Amino acid sequence: MREIWVVDDDEEMSRAVGLMLELLDCKVTAFNSVRAAAQTFVAGTKPDLIVLDVNMPEVSGLDMVEFLRRRPESRNLPIVMLSSEATDTIVDRAIELGADSYVMKPVTLEELEKAMAIAFYNHINLRTQDGK
């Protein structure tokens, strides 16, 4: 069973995404802030994939992507961005920082499943290229 983190300050959205992930046979851990997720990550707990909201108070989801991609242990961590806005600038910045896919709120089960498949596929290819 895959361990998926949902990082979103919107409790209802987090719960809805969590229920969809459970339908996909995933174990879900929800965080309402980037800081809480980052602290858990640094403490040694690592998910198989993160679903990360872009716009959050204090620290943005884009900051979290940048933080994760700078760390060797999370270089191959699949990241799906989730947002209520998808301007070309924000989507391009998320991908540039290392996000694997981007979905709009409210997300459907099919969209989430497709975004996760893209993210996992990207990292299977990275591991193959790295020889791991």
C-alpha positions as CSV (number, residue, x, y, z in Angstrom):
1,M,0.0,0.0,0.0
2,R,1.4,3.4,-1.0
3,E,1.8,6.1,1.6
4,I,0.6,9.4,0.2
5,W,0.8,12.7,2.0
6,V,-1.9,15.4,1.3
7,V,-0.6,18.8,2.2
8,D,-3.4,21.4,2.0
9,D,-4.7,24.0,4.4
10,D,-8.3,23.5,3.2
11,E,-9.6,20.8,5.5
12,E,-12.5,19.8,3.3
13,M,-10.4,19.6,0.2
14,S,-7.8,17.5,2.1
15,R,-10.5,15.2,3.4
16,A,-12.0,14.8,-0.2
17,V,-8.6,14.1,-1.7
18,G,-7.8,11.7,1.1
19,L,-11.0,9.7,0.4
20,M,-10.2,9.5,-3.3
21,L,-6.7,8.2,-2.5
22,E,-8.2,5.6,-0.1
23,L,-10.4,4.4,-3.0
24,L,-7.1,3.9,-4.9
25,D,-5.8,1.7,-2.1
26,C,-3.4,4.3,-0.6
27,K,-2.6,5.1,3.0
28,V,-3.2,8.8,3.5
29,T,-1.5,11.2,5.9
30,A,-2.9,14.7,5.9
31,F,-1.0,17.9,6.8
32,N,-2.6,21.3,7.1
33,S,0.7,23.2,6.6
34,V,3.9,22.9,4.7
35,R,5.9,23.3,7.9
36,A,4.2,20.3,9.5
37,A,4.9,18.1,6.5
38,A,8.5,19.4,6.2
39,Q,9.2,18.7,9.9
40,T,7.8,15.2,9.6
41,F,10.0,14.6,6.5
42,V,13.1,15.9,8.1
43,A,12.4,13.7,11.2
44,G,12.7,10.7,8.8
45,T,9.2,9.8,7.7
46,K,9.0,9.6,3.9
47,P,5.9,9.1,1.7
48,D,5.7,7.4,-1.7
49,L,4.1,10.6,-3.2
50,I,3.0,14.0,-2.0
51,V,-0.2,15.8,-3.2
52,L,0.6,19.4,-2.4
53,D,-1.5,22.6,-2.5
54,V,0.2,25.6,-4.1
55,N,-1.4,28.4,-2.1
56,M,-1.0,28.1,1.6
57,P,-0.4,30.5,4.4
58,E,3.1,31.1,5.7
59,V,5.0,28.7,3.3
60,S,3.7,27.9,-0.2
61,G,3.6,24.6,-1.8
62,L,6.1,25.9,-4.4
63,D,8.5,26.5,-1.5
64,M,8.0,22.9,-0.4
65,V,8.8,21.6,-3.8
66,E,12.0,23.6,-3.9
67,F,12.9,22.3,-0.4
68,L,12.3,18.7,-1.3
69,R,14.2,18.9,-4.6
70,R,17.3,20.3,-2.9
71,R,17.5,17.2,-0.7
72,P,19.1,14.1,-2.1
73,E,16.7,11.8,-0.3
74,S,13.7,13.4,-2.0
75,R,15.1,13.9,-5.5
76,N,13.0,10.9,-6.7
77,L,9.9,11.7,-4.7
78,P,6.8,12.1,-6.9
79,I,5.0,15.4,-6.4
80,V,1.5,16.3,-7.6
81,M,0.6,19.9,-7.3
82,L,-3.1,20.8,-6.5
83,S,-4.5,24.3,-6.9
84,S,-7.6,26.4,-7.5
85,E,-5.6,28.5,-10.0
86,A,-3.6,27.3,-13.0
87,T,-2.0,30.3,-14.7
88,D,0.8,29.4,-17.1
89,T,3.2,31.2,-14.8
90,I,2.3,29.1,-11.7
91,V,2.2,25.8,-13.6
92,D,5.5,26.5,-15.3
93,R,7.1,27.5,-12.0
94,A,5.8,24.4,-10.3
95,I,7.2,22.1,-13.1
96,E,10.5,24.1,-13.2
97,L,10.9,23.5,-9.5
98,G,10.4,19.8,-9.8
99,A,6.7,19.0,-9.5
100,D,5.6,16.1,-11.7
101,S,2.0,17.0,-12.5
102,Y,-0.5,19.7,-11.7
103,V,-4.3,19.3,-11.2
104,M,-7.0,21.8,-10.6
105,K,-9.4,22.0,-7.6
106,P,-11.9,20.5,-7.4
107,V,-10.1,17.4,-8.7
108,T,-11.9,14.3,-9.8
109,L,-10.8,10.7,-9.0
110,E,-9.8,10.2,-12.6
111,E,-7.7,13.4,-12.8
112,L,-6.0,12.5,-9.5
113,E,-5.2,9.0,-10.6
114,K,-3.8,10.2,-13.9
115,A,-1.6,12.9,-12.2
116,M,-0.3,10.2,-9.8
117,A,0.4,7.8,-12.7
118,I,2.4,10.5,-14.5
119,A,4.3,11.3,-11.3
120,F,5.2,7.7,-10.6
121,Y,6.1,7.1,-14.2
122,N,8.5,10.1,-14.2
123,H,10.3,8.7,-11.2
124,I,10.5,5.2,-12.4
125,N,12.3,6.6,-15.5
126,L,14.6,8.7,-13.3
127,R,15.6,5.7,-11.2
128,T,16.3,3.7,-14.4
129,Q,18.5,6.6,-15.7
130,D,20.3,6.8,-12.4
131,G,20.9,3.0,-12.4
132,K,18.9,2.5,-9.2
